[in-house]
Amino acid sequence: MITALDFQNLTEDLKSYVLLNNGHHVAERNYSIYSIQLYAVYGFYVEVYYLPGSDEIDQILAVNSDEVLELYLECIDITDIYM
């Protein structure tokens, strides 16, 4: 298991490998020109920034801020919880 800091110090290829094999997709949002995917992995969250119209990754960042996580709250469907 690795920490968010360890993850951030990995190469982009290793970050992608860790997310593919151990990450769980949580939510998605759009910001500026990016489609941003949120993943949970090893007890922390990671954002993957995709360029529009492609599967090309621009950056992969470990998220340490509750403010960033709050941006996803309106994207999460919880209607099944109340039924």
PDB file of N, CA, C and O in Angstrom:
ATOM      1  N   MET A   1       0.842  -1.180   0.000  1.00  0.00           N
ATOM      2  CA  MET A   1       0.000   0.000   0.000  1.00  0.00           C
ATOM      3  C   MET A   1       0.888   1.244   0.000  1.00  0.00           C
ATOM      4  O   MET A   1       1.969   1.252   0.590  1.00  0.00           O
ATOM      5  N   ILE A   2       0.411   2.298  -0.674  1.00  0.00           N
ATOM      6  CA  ILE A   2       1.196   3.528  -0.764  1.00  0.00           C
ATOM      7  C   ILE A   2       0.367   4.713  -0.267  1.00  0.00           C
ATOM      8  O   ILE A   2      -0.860   4.643  -0.189  1.00  0.00           O
ATOM      9  N   THR A   3       1.049   5.782   0.059  1.00  0.00           N
ATOM     10  CA  THR A   3       0.370   7.003   0.502  1.00  0.00           C
ATOM     11  C   THR A   3       0.096   7.899  -0.704  1.00  0.00           C
ATOM     12  O   THR A   3       0.581   7.642  -1.806  1.00  0.00           O
ATOM     13  N   ALA A   4      -0.689   8.952  -0.479  1.00  0.00           N
ATOM     14  CA  ALA A   4      -0.964   9.914  -1.542  1.00  0.00           C
ATOM     15  C   ALA A   4       0.333  10.573  -2.019  1.00  0.00           C
ATOM     16  O   ALA A   4       0.503  10.810  -3.215  1.00  0.00           O
ATOM     17  N   LEU A   5       1.232  10.863  -1.106  1.00  0.00           N
ATOM     18  CA  LEU A   5       2.513  11.476  -1.475  1.00  0.00           C
ATOM     19  C   LEU A   5       3.359  10.513  -2.305  1.00  0.00           C
ATOM     20  O   LEU A   5       3.953  10.914  -3.305  1.00  0.00           O
ATOM     21  N   ASP A   6       3.417   9.238  -1.893  1.00  0.00           N
ATOM     22  CA  ASP A   6       4.140   8.234  -2.679  1.00  0.00           C
ATOM     23  C   ASP A   6       3.550   8.147  -4.083  1.00  0.00           C
ATOM     24  O   ASP A   6       4.281   8.107  -5.072  1.00  0.00           O
ATOM     25  N   PHE A   7       2.221   8.119  -4.160  1.00  0.00           N
ATOM     26  CA  PHE A   7       1.537   8.030  -5.447  1.00  0.00           C
ATOM     27  C   PHE A   7       1.905   9.220  -6.328  1.00  0.00           C
ATOM     28  O   PHE A   7       2.221   9.051  -7.506  1.00  0.00           O
ATOM     29  N   GLN A   8       1.864  10.419  -5.759  1.00  0.00           N
ATOM     30  CA  GLN A   8       2.141  11.622  -6.538  1.00  0.00           C
ATOM     31  C   GLN A   8       3.556  11.622  -7.100  1.00  0.00           C
ATOM     32  O   GLN A   8       3.807  12.235  -8.137  1.00  0.00           O
ATOM     33  N   ASN A   9       4.480  10.946  -6.433  1.00  0.00           N
ATOM     34  CA  ASN A   9       5.868  10.897  -6.893  1.00  0.00           C
ATOM     35  C   ASN A   9       6.131   9.819  -7.951  1.00  0.00           C
ATOM     36  O   ASN A   9       7.236   9.736  -8.486  1.00  0.00           O
ATOM     37  N   LEU A  10       5.124   8.994  -8.257  1.00  0.00           N
ATOM     38  CA  LEU A  10       5.273   7.982  -9.307  1.00  0.00           C
ATOM     39  C   LEU A  10       5.270   8.632 -10.687  1.00  0.00           C
ATOM     40  O   LEU A  10       4.818   9.766 -10.846  1.00  0.00           O
ATOM     41  N   THR A  11       5.771   7.913 -11.676  1.00  0.00           N
ATOM     42  CA  THR A  11       5.672   8.386 -13.056  1.00  0.00           C
ATOM     43  C   THR A  11       4.213   8.294 -13.493  1.00  0.00           C
ATOM     44  O   THR A  11       3.424   7.581 -12.874  1.00  0.00           O
ATOM     45  N   GLU A  12       3.858   9.004 -14.541  1.00  0.00           N
ATOM     46  CA  GLU A  12       2.479   8.967 -15.051  1.00  0.00           C
ATOM     47  C   GLU A  12       2.081   7.544 -15.447  1.00  0.00           C
ATOM     48  O   GLU A  12       0.941   7.137 -15.222  1.00  0.00           O
ATOM     49  N   ASP A  13       3.005   6.787 -16.033  1.00  0.00           N
ATOM     50  CA  ASP A  13       2.706   5.406 -16.421  1.00  0.00           C
ATOM     51  C   ASP A  13       2.393   4.541 -15.201  1.00  0.00           C
ATOM     52  O   ASP A  13       1.458   3.741 -15.230  1.00  0.00           O
ATOM     53  N   LEU A  14       3.170   4.697 -14.133  1.00  0.00           N
ATOM     54  CA  LEU A  14       2.918   3.912 -12.917  1.00  0.00           C
ATOM     55  C   LEU A  14       1.627   4.339 -12.233  1.00  0.00           C
ATOM     56  O   LEU A  14       0.907   3.501 -11.690  1.00  0.00           O
ATOM     57  N   LYS A  15       1.327   5.644 -12.254  1.00  0.00           N
ATOM     58  CA  LYS A  15       0.061   6.121 -11.700  1.00  0.00           C
ATOM     59  C   LYS A  15      -1.106   5.465 -12.437  1.00  0.00           C
ATOM     60  O   LYS A  15      -2.055   4.992 -11.813  1.00  0.00           O
ATOM     61  N   SER A  16      -1.029   5.439 -13.757  1.00  0.00           N
ATOM     62  CA  SER A  16      -2.085   4.817 -14.563  1.00  0.00           C
ATOM     63  C   SER A  16      -2.221   3.339 -14.231  1.00  0.00           C
ATOM     64  O   SER A  16      -3.335   2.829 -14.108  1.00  0.00           O
ATOM     65  N   TYR A  17      -1.107   2.658 -14.088  1.00  0.00           N
ATOM     66  CA  TYR A  17      -1.114   1.232 -13.756  1.00  0.00           C
ATOM     67  C   TYR A  17      -1.787   0.982 -12.404  1.00  0.00           C
ATOM     68  O   TYR A  17      -2.615   0.081 -12.272  1.00  0.00           O
ATOM     69  N   VAL A  18      -1.423   1.785 -11.407  1.00  0.00           N
ATOM     70  CA  VAL A  18      -2.008   1.626 -10.068  1.00  0.00           C
ATOM     71  C   VAL A  18      -3.516   1.842 -10.124  1.00  0.00           C
ATOM     72  O   VAL A  18      -4.271   1.081  -9.520  1.00  0.00           O
ATOM     73  N   LEU A  19      -3.963   2.874 -10.843  1.00  0.00           N
ATOM     74  CA  LEU A  19      -5.395   3.152 -10.929  1.00  0.00           C
ATOM     75  C   LEU A  19      -6.142   2.056 -11.668  1.00  0.00           C
ATOM     76  O   LEU A  19      -7.229   1.656 -11.250  1.00  0.00           O
ATOM     77  N   LEU A  20      -5.576   1.568 -12.755  1.00  0.00           N
ATOM     78  CA  LEU A  20      -6.231   0.502 -13.526  1.00  0.00           C
ATOM     79  C   LEU A  20      -6.392  -0.772 -12.709  1.00  0.00           C
ATOM     80  O   LEU A  20      -7.406  -1.461 -12.819  1.00  0.00           O
ATOM     81  N   ASN A  21      -5.404  -1.081 -11.901  1.00  0.00           N
ATOM     82  CA  ASN A  21      -5.408  -2.346 -11.178  1.00  0.00           C
ATOM     83  C   ASN A  21      -5.980  -2.270  -9.767  1.00  0.00           C
ATOM     84  O   ASN A  21      -6.386  -3.292  -9.212  1.00  0.00           O
ATOM     85  N   ASN A  22      -6.018  -1.078  -9.178  1.00  0.00           N
ATOM     86  CA  ASN A  22      -6.444  -0.965  -7.786  1.00  0.00           C
ATOM     87  C   ASN A  22      -7.465   0.136  -7.519  1.00  0.00           C
ATOM     88  O   ASN A  22      -8.050   0.189  -6.438  1.00  0.00           O
ATOM     89  N   GLY A  23      -7.682   1.009  -8.491  1.00  0.00           N
ATOM     90  CA  GLY A  23      -8.577   2.141  -8.287  1.00  0.00           C
ATOM     91  C   GLY A  23     -10.034   1.792  -8.527  1.00  0.00           C
ATOM     92  O   GLY A  23     -10.355   0.857  -9.260  1.00  0.00           O
ATOM     93  N   HIS A  24     -10.908   2.562  -7.897  1.00  0.00           N
ATOM     94  CA  HIS A  24     -12.355   2.416  -8.053  1.00  0.00           C
ATOM     95  C   HIS A  24     -12.921   3.759  -8.487  1.00  0.00           C
ATOM     96  O   HIS A  24     -12.773   4.761  -7.787  1.00  0.00           O
ATOM     97  N   HIS A  25     -13.577   3.773  -9.656  1.00  0.00           N
ATOM     98  CA  HIS A  25     -14.155   5.020 -10.160  1.00  0.00           C
ATOM     99  C   HIS A  25     -15.269   5.470  -9.230  1.00  0.00           C
ATOM    100  O   HIS A  25     -16.132   4.676  -8.857  1.00  0.00           O
ATOM    101  N   VAL A  26     -15.249   6.751  -8.854  1.00  0.00           N
ATOM    102  CA  VAL A  26     -16.223   7.299  -7.916  1.00  0.00           C
ATOM    103  C   VAL A  26     -17.177   8.270  -8.603  1.00  0.00           C
ATOM    104  O   VAL A  26     -18.393   8.166  -8.440  1.00  0.00           O
ATOM    105  N   ALA A  27     -16.634   9.209  -9.368  1.00  0.00           N
ATOM    106  CA  ALA A  27     -17.474  10.246  -9.963  1.00  0.00           C
ATOM    107  C   ALA A  27     -16.740  10.906 -11.123  1.00  0.00           C
ATOM    108  O   ALA A  27     -15.575  10.624 -11.404  1.00  0.00           O
ATOM    109  N   GLU A  28     -17.478  11.803 -11.785  1.00  0.00           N
ATOM    110  CA  GLU A  28     -16.932  12.522 -12.938  1.00  0.00           C
ATOM    111  C   GLU A  28     -17.441  13.953 -12.890  1.00  0.00           C
ATOM    112  O   GLU A  28     -18.560  14.206 -12.444  1.00  0.00           O
ATOM    113  N   ARG A  29     -16.618  14.886 -13.350  1.00  0.00           N
ATOM    114  CA  ARG A  29     -17.043  16.280 -13.476  1.00  0.00           C
ATOM    115  C   ARG A  29     -16.312  16.911 -14.641  1.00  0.00           C
ATOM    116  O   ARG A  29     -15.310  16.383 -15.122  1.00  0.00           O
ATOM    117  N   ASN A  30     -16.817  18.035 -15.085  1.00  0.00           N
ATOM    118  CA  ASN A  30     -16.170  18.805 -16.148  1.00  0.00           C
ATOM    119  C   ASN A  30     -15.686  20.121 -15.570  1.00  0.00           C
ATOM    120  O   ASN A  30     -16.372  20.761 -14.773  1.00  0.00           O
ATOM    121  N   TYR A  31     -14.500  20.506 -15.984  1.00  0.00           N
ATOM    122  CA  TYR A  31     -13.936  21.783 -15.561  1.00  0.00           C
ATOM    123  C   TYR A  31     -13.101  22.337 -16.706  1.00  0.00           C
ATOM    124  O   TYR A  31     -12.237  21.648 -17.249  1.00  0.00           O
ATOM    125  N   SER A  32     -13.365  23.576 -17.063  1.00  0.00           N
ATOM    126  CA  SER A  32     -12.649  24.224 -18.160  1.00  0.00           C
ATOM    127  C   SER A  32     -12.720  23.318 -19.386  1.00  0.00           C
ATOM    128  O   SER A  32     -13.813  23.000 -19.854  1.00  0.00           O
ATOM    129  N   ILE A  33     -11.591  22.905 -19.901  1.00  0.00           N
ATOM    130  CA  ILE A  33     -11.596  22.039 -21.087  1.00  0.00           C
ATOM    131  C   ILE A  33     -11.505  20.560 -20.729  1.00  0.00           C
ATOM    132  O   ILE A  33     -11.456  19.720 -21.627  1.00  0.00           O
ATOM    133  N   TYR A  34     -11.482  20.223 -19.458  1.00  0.00           N
ATOM    134  CA  TYR A  34     -11.212  18.851 -19.038  1.00  0.00           C
ATOM    135  C   TYR A  34     -12.458  18.071 -18.626  1.00  0.00           C
ATOM    136  O   TYR A  34     -13.426  18.625 -18.105  1.00  0.00           O
ATOM    137  N   SER A  35     -12.397  16.779 -18.877  1.00  0.00           N
ATOM    138  CA  SER A  35     -13.278  15.808 -18.243  1.00  0.00           C
ATOM    139  C   SER A  35     -12.431  15.198 -17.140  1.00  0.00           C
ATOM    140  O   SER A  35     -11.377  14.622 -17.408  1.00  0.00           O
ATOM    141  N   ILE A  36     -12.892  15.325 -15.890  1.00  0.00           N
ATOM    142  CA  ILE A  36     -12.092  14.884 -14.753  1.00  0.00           C
ATOM    143  C   ILE A  36     -12.777  13.704 -14.083  1.00  0.00           C
ATOM    144  O   ILE A  36     -13.943  13.788 -13.697  1.00  0.00           O
ATOM    145  N   GLN A  37     -12.047  12.611 -13.948  1.00  0.00           N
ATOM    146  CA  GLN A  37     -12.547  11.392 -13.317  1.00  0.00           C
ATOM    147  C   GLN A  37     -11.953  11.281 -11.922  1.00  0.00           C
ATOM    148  O   GLN A  37     -10.753  11.478 -11.731  1.00  0.00           O
ATOM    149  N   LEU A  38     -12.802  10.964 -10.948  1.00  0.00           N
ATOM    150  CA  LEU A  38     -12.343  10.798  -9.569  1.00  0.00           C
ATOM    151  C   LEU A  38     -12.282   9.313  -9.236  1.00  0.00           C
ATOM    152  O   LEU A  38     -13.242   8.575  -9.461  1.00  0.00           O
ATOM    153  N   TYR A  39     -11.147   8.886  -8.701  1.00  0.00           N
ATOM    154  CA  TYR A  39     -10.938   7.495  -8.302  1.00  0.00           C
ATOM    155  C   TYR A  39     -10.564   7.425  -6.828  1.00  0.00           C
ATOM    156  O   TYR A  39      -9.930   8.335  -6.294  1.00  0.00           O
ATOM    157  N   ALA A  40     -10.961   6.341  -6.180  1.00  0.00           N
ATOM    158  CA  ALA A  40     -10.515   6.036  -4.821  1.00  0.00           C
ATOM    159  C   ALA A  40      -9.496   4.911  -4.926  1.00  0.00           C
ATOM    160  O   ALA A  40      -9.724   3.918  -5.617  1.00  0.00           O
ATOM    161  N   VAL A  41      -8.374   5.072  -4.239  1.00  0.00           N
ATOM    162  CA  VAL A  41      -7.333   4.048  -4.250  1.00  0.00           C
ATOM    163  C   VAL A  41      -6.533   4.154  -2.956  1.00  0.00           C
ATOM    164  O   VAL A  41      -6.095   5.243  -2.585  1.00  0.00           O
ATOM    165  N   TYR A  42      -6.342   3.038  -2.271  1.00  0.00           N
ATOM    166  CA  TYR A  42      -5.515   2.968  -1.061  1.00  0.00           C
ATOM    167  C   TYR A  42      -5.875   4.016   0.000  1.00  0.00           C
ATOM    168  O   TYR A  42      -4.992   4.493   0.713  1.00  0.00           O
ATOM    169  N   GLY A  43      -7.139   4.374   0.114  1.00  0.00           N
ATOM    170  CA  GLY A  43      -7.553   5.300   1.159  1.00  0.00           C
ATOM    171  C   GLY A  43      -7.429   6.769   0.827  1.00  0.00           C
ATOM    172  O   GLY A  43      -7.615   7.610   1.706  1.00  0.00           O
ATOM    173  N   PHE A  44      -7.124   7.102  -0.396  1.00  0.00           N
ATOM    174  CA  PHE A  44      -7.097   8.502  -0.826  1.00  0.00           C
ATOM    175  C   PHE A  44      -7.743   8.596  -2.201  1.00  0.00           C
ATOM    176  O   PHE A  44      -8.081   7.580  -2.808  1.00  0.00           O
ATOM    177  N   TYR A  45      -7.912   9.819  -2.687  1.00  0.00           N
ATOM    178  CA  TYR A  45      -8.577  10.050  -3.968  1.00  0.00           C
ATOM    179  C   TYR A  45      -7.598  10.601  -4.992  1.00  0.00           C
ATOM    180  O   TYR A  45      -6.620  11.270  -4.658  1.00  0.00           O
ATOM    181  N   VAL A  46      -7.896  10.295  -6.258  1.00  0.00           N
ATOM    182  CA  VAL A  46      -7.060  10.725  -7.367  1.00  0.00           C
ATOM    183  C   VAL A  46      -7.951  11.279  -8.460  1.00  0.00           C
ATOM    184  O   VAL A  46      -8.977  10.686  -8.794  1.00  0.00           O
ATOM    185  N   GLU A  47      -7.557  12.426  -9.024  1.00  0.00           N
ATOM    186  CA  GLU A  47      -8.249  12.979 -10.174  1.00  0.00           C
ATOM    187  C   GLU A  47      -7.427  12.713 -11.432  1.00  0.00           C
ATOM    188  O   GLU A  47      -6.210  12.899 -11.452  1.00  0.00           O
ATOM    189  N   VAL A  48      -8.129  12.268 -12.487  1.00  0.00           N
ATOM    190  CA  VAL A  48      -7.497  12.048 -13.785  1.00  0.00           C
ATOM    191  C   VAL A  48      -8.112  13.051 -14.755  1.00  0.00           C
ATOM    192  O   VAL A  48      -9.321  13.037 -14.986  1.00  0.00           O
ATOM    193  N   TYR A  49      -7.280  13.917 -15.320  1.00  0.00           N
ATOM    194  CA  TYR A  49      -7.716  14.963 -16.237  1.00  0.00           C
ATOM    195  C   TYR A  49      -7.559  14.477 -17.675  1.00  0.00           C
ATOM    196  O   TYR A  49      -6.450  14.231 -18.149  1.00  0.00           O
ATOM    197  N   TYR A  50      -8.704  14.345 -18.361  1.00  0.00           N
ATOM    198  CA  TYR A  50      -8.708  13.928 -19.768  1.00  0.00           C
ATOM    199  C   TYR A  50      -8.942  15.130 -20.660  1.00  0.00           C
ATOM    200  O   TYR A  50      -9.719  16.023 -20.321  1.00  0.00           O
ATOM    201  N   LEU A  51      -8.270  15.154 -21.798  1.00  0.00           N
ATOM    202  CA  LEU A  51      -8.508  16.186 -22.799  1.00  0.00           C
ATOM    203  C   LEU A  51      -9.784  15.845 -23.565  1.00  0.00           C
ATOM    204  O   LEU A  51     -10.052  14.670 -23.819  1.00  0.00           O
ATOM    205  N   PRO A  52     -10.570  16.845 -23.933  1.00  0.00           N
ATOM    206  CA  PRO A  52     -11.846  16.586 -24.598  1.00  0.00           C
ATOM    207  C   PRO A  52     -11.674  15.917 -25.960  1.00  0.00           C
ATOM    208  O   PRO A  52     -10.734  16.195 -26.704  1.00  0.00           O
ATOM    209  N   GLY A  53     -12.625  15.020 -26.256  1.00  0.00           N
ATOM    210  CA  GLY A  53     -12.622  14.358 -27.550  1.00  0.00           C
ATOM    211  C   GLY A  53     -11.538  13.316 -27.723  1.00  0.00           C
ATOM    212  O   GLY A  53     -11.295  12.857 -28.839  1.00  0.00           O
ATOM    213  N   SER A  54     -10.881  12.934 -26.640  1.00  0.00           N
ATOM    214  CA  SER A  54      -9.826  11.918 -26.752  1.00  0.00           C
ATOM    215  C   SER A  54      -9.745  11.150 -25.441  1.00  0.00           C
ATOM    216  O   SER A  54     -10.356  11.528 -24.441  1.00  0.00           O
ATOM    217  N   ASP A  55      -8.991  10.082 -25.464  1.00  0.00           N
ATOM    218  CA  ASP A  55      -8.726   9.334 -24.241  1.00  0.00           C
ATOM    219  C   ASP A  55      -7.360   9.701 -23.680  1.00  0.00           C
ATOM    220  O   ASP A  55      -6.817   8.991 -22.833  1.00  0.00           O
ATOM    221  N   GLU A  56      -6.810  10.808 -24.154  1.00  0.00           N
ATOM    222  CA  GLU A  56      -5.479  11.228 -23.729  1.00  0.00           C
ATOM    223  C   GLU A  56      -5.534  11.867 -22.340  1.00  0.00           C
ATOM    224  O   GLU A  56      -6.326  12.776 -22.091  1.00  0.00           O
ATOM    225  N   ILE A  57      -4.688  11.378 -21.451  1.00  0.00           N
ATOM    226  CA  ILE A  57      -4.613  11.908 -20.092  1.00  0.00           C
ATOM    227  C   ILE A  57      -3.632  13.071 -20.067  1.00  0.00           C
ATOM    228  O   ILE A  57      -2.500  12.960 -20.536  1.00  0.00           O
ATOM    229  N   ASP A  58      -4.092  14.195 -19.506  1.00  0.00           N
ATOM    230  CA  ASP A  58      -3.230  15.365 -19.376  1.00  0.00           C
ATOM    231  C   ASP A  58      -2.454  15.333 -18.063  1.00  0.00           C
ATOM    232  O   ASP A  58      -1.265  15.651 -18.024  1.00  0.00           O
ATOM    233  N   GLN A  59      -3.149  14.940 -16.976  1.00  0.00           N
ATOM    234  CA  GLN A  59      -2.466  14.844 -15.690  1.00  0.00           C
ATOM    235  C   GLN A  59      -3.235  13.941 -14.739  1.00  0.00           C
ATOM    236  O   GLN A  59      -4.438  13.728 -14.889  1.00  0.00           O
ATOM    237  N   ILE A  60      -2.514  13.419 -13.760  1.00  0.00           N
ATOM    238  CA  ILE A  60      -3.077  12.572 -12.713  1.00  0.00           C
ATOM    239  C   ILE A  60      -2.590  13.127 -11.383  1.00  0.00           C
ATOM    240  O   ILE A  60      -1.388  13.203 -11.127  1.00  0.00           O
ATOM    241  N   LEU A  61      -3.558  13.519 -10.530  1.00  0.00           N
ATOM    242  CA  LEU A  61      -3.197  14.184  -9.279  1.00  0.00           C
ATOM    243  C   LEU A  61      -3.874  13.544  -8.077  1.00  0.00           C
ATOM    244  O   LEU A  61      -5.077  13.287  -8.106  1.00  0.00           O
ATOM    245  N   ALA A  62      -3.116  13.286  -7.027  1.00  0.00           N
ATOM    246  CA  ALA A  62      -3.696  12.860  -5.760  1.00  0.00           C
ATOM    247  C   ALA A  62      -4.400  14.069  -5.149  1.00  0.00           C
ATOM    248  O   ALA A  62      -3.883  15.185  -5.183  1.00  0.00           O
ATOM    249  N   VAL A  63      -5.586  13.831  -4.590  1.00  0.00           N
ATOM    250  CA  VAL A  63      -6.407  14.908  -4.034  1.00  0.00           C
ATOM    251  C   VAL A  63      -6.346  14.850  -2.517  1.00  0.00           C
ATOM    252  O   VAL A  63      -6.641  13.817  -1.915  1.00  0.00           O
ATOM    253  N   ASN A  64      -5.965  15.953  -1.907  1.00  0.00           N
ATOM    254  CA  ASN A  64      -5.858  16.007  -0.451  1.00  0.00           C
ATOM    255  C   ASN A  64      -6.807  17.020   0.164  1.00  0.00           C
ATOM    256  O   ASN A  64      -6.731  17.283   1.365  1.00  0.00           O
ATOM    257  N   SER A  65      -7.688  17.587  -0.626  1.00  0.00           N
ATOM    258  CA  SER A  65      -8.525  18.675  -0.145  1.00  0.00           C
ATOM    259  C   SER A  65     -10.002  18.299  -0.152  1.00  0.00           C
ATOM    260  O   SER A  65     -10.517  17.804  -1.154  1.00  0.00           O
ATOM    261  N   ASP A  66     -10.679  18.535   0.966  1.00  0.00           N
ATOM    262  CA  ASP A  66     -12.120  18.316   1.017  1.00  0.00           C
ATOM    263  C   ASP A  66     -12.853  19.241   0.057  1.00  0.00           C
ATOM    264  O   ASP A  66     -13.921  18.895  -0.447  1.00  0.00           O
ATOM    265  N   GLU A  67     -12.284  20.422  -0.198  1.00  0.00           N
ATOM    266  CA  GLU A  67     -12.900  21.367  -1.129  1.00  0.00           C
ATOM    267  C   GLU A  67     -13.022  20.763  -2.518  1.00  0.00           C
ATOM    268  O   GLU A  67     -14.032  20.964  -3.192  1.00  0.00           O
ATOM    269  N   VAL A  68     -12.018  20.035  -2.950  1.00  0.00           N
ATOM    270  CA  VAL A  68     -12.071  19.385  -4.262  1.00  0.00           C
ATOM    271  C   VAL A  68     -13.133  18.294  -4.256  1.00  0.00           C
ATOM    272  O   VAL A  68     -13.898  18.169  -5.212  1.00  0.00           O
ATOM    273  N   LEU A  69     -13.186  17.512  -3.199  1.00  0.00           N
ATOM    274  CA  LEU A  69     -14.178  16.433  -3.120  1.00  0.00           C
ATOM    275  C   LEU A  69     -15.599  16.977  -3.136  1.00  0.00           C
ATOM    276  O   LEU A  69     -16.495  16.334  -3.682  1.00  0.00           O
ATOM    277  N   GLU A  70     -15.824  18.152  -2.545  1.00  0.00           N
ATOM    278  CA  GLU A  70     -17.146  18.757  -2.538  1.00  0.00           C
ATOM    279  C   GLU A  70     -17.642  19.081  -3.943  1.00  0.00           C
ATOM    280  O   GLU A  70     -18.851  19.150  -4.167  1.00  0.00           O
ATOM    281  N   LEU A  71     -16.738  19.279  -4.885  1.00  0.00           N
ATOM    282  CA  LEU A  71     -17.127  19.557  -6.268  1.00  0.00           C
ATOM    283  C   LEU A  71     -17.865  18.381  -6.901  1.00  0.00           C
ATOM    284  O   LEU A  71     -18.582  18.557  -7.886  1.00  0.00           O
ATOM    285  N   TYR A  72     -17.697  17.197  -6.346  1.00  0.00           N
ATOM    286  CA  TYR A  72     -18.318  15.995  -6.896  1.00  0.00           C
ATOM    287  C   TYR A  72     -19.662  15.661  -6.248  1.00  0.00           C
ATOM    288  O   TYR A  72     -20.383  14.798  -6.749  1.00  0.00           O
ATOM    289  N   LEU A  73     -20.009  16.318  -5.161  1.00  0.00           N
ATOM    290  CA  LEU A  73     -21.217  15.951  -4.421  1.00  0.00           C
ATOM    291  C   LEU A  73     -22.474  15.999  -5.271  1.00  0.00           C
ATOM    292  O   LEU A  73     -23.321  15.112  -5.169  1.00  0.00           O
ATOM    293  N   GLU A  74     -22.608  17.003  -6.094  1.00  0.00           N
ATOM    294  CA  GLU A  74     -23.816  17.108  -6.914  1.00  0.00           C
ATOM    295  C   GLU A  74     -23.835  16.095  -8.059  1.00  0.00           C
ATOM    296  O   GLU A  74     -24.874  15.908  -8.693  1.00  0.00           O
ATOM    297  N   CYS A  75     -22.727  15.450  -8.332  1.00  0.00           N
ATOM    298  CA  CYS A  75     -22.629  14.467  -9.406  1.00  0.00           C
ATOM    299  C   CYS A  75     -22.978  13.052  -8.942  1.00  0.00           C
ATOM    300  O   CYS A  75     -23.177  12.163  -9.769  1.00  0.00           O
ATOM    301  N   ILE A  76     -23.052  12.839  -7.633  1.00  0.00           N
ATOM    302  CA  ILE A  76     -23.275  11.507  -7.099  1.00  0.00           C
ATOM    303  C   ILE A  76     -24.772  11.266  -6.909  1.00  0.00           C
ATOM    304  O   ILE A  76     -25.438  12.009  -6.188  1.00  0.00           O
ATOM    305  N   ASP A  77     -25.291  10.239  -7.548  1.00  0.00           N
ATOM    306  CA  ASP A  77     -26.715   9.902  -7.485  1.00  0.00           C
ATOM    307  C   ASP A  77     -26.974   9.031  -6.259  1.00  0.00           C
ATOM    308  O   ASP A  77     -26.454   7.921  -6.152  1.00  0.00           O
ATOM    309  N   ILE A  78     -27.787   9.551  -5.334  1.00  0.00           N
ATOM    310  CA  ILE A  78     -28.098   8.796  -4.124  1.00  0.00           C
ATOM    311  C   ILE A  78     -29.586   8.461  -4.036  1.00  0.00           C
ATOM    312  O   ILE A  78     -30.083   8.133  -2.959  1.00  0.00           O
ATOM    313  N   THR A  79     -30.297   8.540  -5.155  1.00  0.00           N
ATOM    314  CA  THR A  79     -31.741   8.287  -5.141  1.00  0.00           C
ATOM    315  C   THR A  79     -32.060   6.864  -4.690  1.00  0.00           C
ATOM    316  O   THR A  79     -33.104   6.650  -4.074  1.00  0.00           O
ATOM    317  N   ASP A  80     -31.210   5.894  -4.970  1.00  0.00           N
ATOM    318  CA  ASP A  80     -31.451   4.520  -4.562  1.00  0.00           C
ATOM    319  C   ASP A  80     -31.442   4.354  -3.038  1.00  0.00           C
ATOM    320  O   ASP A  80     -32.059   3.430  -2.508  1.00  0.00           O
ATOM    321  N   ILE A  81     -30.755   5.233  -2.354  1.00  0.00           N
ATOM    322  CA  ILE A  81     -30.674   5.156  -0.897  1.00  0.00           C
ATOM    323  C   ILE A  81     -32.039   5.451  -0.261  1.00  0.00           C
ATOM    324  O   ILE A  81     -32.386   4.888   0.777  1.00  0.00           O
ATOM    325  N   TYR A  82     -32.788   6.323  -0.887  1.00  0.00           N
ATOM    326  CA  TYR A  82     -34.063   6.768  -0.318  1.00  0.00           C
ATOM    327  C   TYR A  82     -35.256   5.981  -0.824  1.00  0.00           C
ATOM    328  O   TYR A  82     -36.388   6.321  -0.481  1.00  0.00           O
ATOM    329  N   MET A  83     -35.061   4.974  -1.600  1.00  0.00           N
ATOM    330  CA  MET A  83     -36.186   4.193  -2.145  1.00  0.00           C
ATOM    331  C   MET A  83     -36.403   2.944  -1.352  1.00  0.00           C
ATOM    332  O   MET A  83     -37.304   2.164  -1.662  1.00  0.00           O
TER     333      MET A  83
END
